[in-house]
């Protein structure tokens, strides 16, 4: 079997995937590139990798791909690490700062603000790491590990997984595994086995990460917030999200 070059988002929520790949008996076949969601898409589009975990908001702009495996980064309610934060109620915010690292969450924010909260704020996109404090009537989208560092900093926090469920009644898939057409079925099958082994090793992942991240409630995060199975309901949610994205003319936004 040929080596598989793959891109993996370097967040805490992907640690079960990483664990499965690194403890696999076939681990020598994997060359893993770590980065933020947006750059994982670039690696895939520029043919630097054959397989990637990509944010679903990028699927409409990617040329050649097929969704592989029944694994994803998803949730069935609160996700905890995709949130809008503000010091005023979100209905009173007229400017929303979006995180440049994930187009999926930025688009989800715009869908929810329009369809759930019925607001139409001004948007800007920045590297959230450069934000020091918010102005009056301003909200910020935060994703990934930086949420843990900031979740007590602001008066209001709106979990987008929770509000998507309230709007649609569906779970959500934030990122899915995709592959180029030349990747063999044998390689995909092996990857699926290794990812599932990682998902089924949550206890070991928690123990490893607890040493590195002692201040985070990782057990609740991995067991209650993140759902790694790309099931029928999440596939429905993915289709609905892409439809809403198109209806709001956000495909190339």
Buried (B, 14 or more C-beta within 10 A) or exposed (E): EEEBBBBBBBBBBBBBBBBBBEEBEBEEBBEBBEBBBBBBBBBBBEEEBBBBBBBBBBBEEEEEBEBBBBBBBBBBBBBBBBBBBBBBEBEBBEBBBBBBBBBBBBBBBBBBBBBBBEBEBEBEBEEBEEBEEBEEBBBBBBBBBBBBEBBEEBEBBBBBBBBBBEBBEBBBBBBBBBBBEEBEEEBBEBBBBBBBBBBEBBEEBBEBBBEEBEEBEBEEBBEBBBBBBBBEBBBBBBEBBBEBBEEBEBEEE
